[in-house]
Amino acid sequence: MRRDLTINAIAKDSKGNFIDPYGGLEDLNNRILRKVSSAFSEIL
C-alpha cells in the first residue's frame, strides 16, 4: 500500500498489536508529520 504520512500507515491486527512499518507511532507521540516518500511533495 502507498501512504503519504508515517502516521497513516499505522494499523492494528486482530490481536490488537500495532503494525507500524514507518515509525508512525513515534511520530504521533512527538507530534511530527513526516512524509513516507519524497514522491509526496506537498508542504506540511
N, C-alpha and C positions, 0 to 999 in steps of 0.2 A: 504494500500500500504506500501511496505517496502522501506525505504530510507536509504541512507548511511550517509549523512550530513544534518544538520538542514536547510541549505540554499536550498537544493534540494527538500525540502518538501513544499516550498512556492508555492502557486497557486493564481489565480485571478478568481473570479466568474464573471458571465455575467454582473454584475453591476459595475465591476471594483474594488470591495472590495478584499483585500488580505485575504487569508486563510493561517494562519501561525501556525500550531499546535505545533511546536517545538521551536519557538522563533528565527527563521532564519533571520528575518529582522533585529533584534538587532545584531545578529552575523555578518551579512553583513555590517551593519553600523560601527561595531567595528573591521572589517577586521579579523574576527576569523573563523577558520574552526573547527567545533565541530561535533563529531560523535553523531548520534542519539542513538546508542545502542553499548554496549560493544561487541556485536556479530561481529562487523566490527573491525578487529584488524590491519588494515593497518596503517603504520606510516604516519602521516600527516606532 
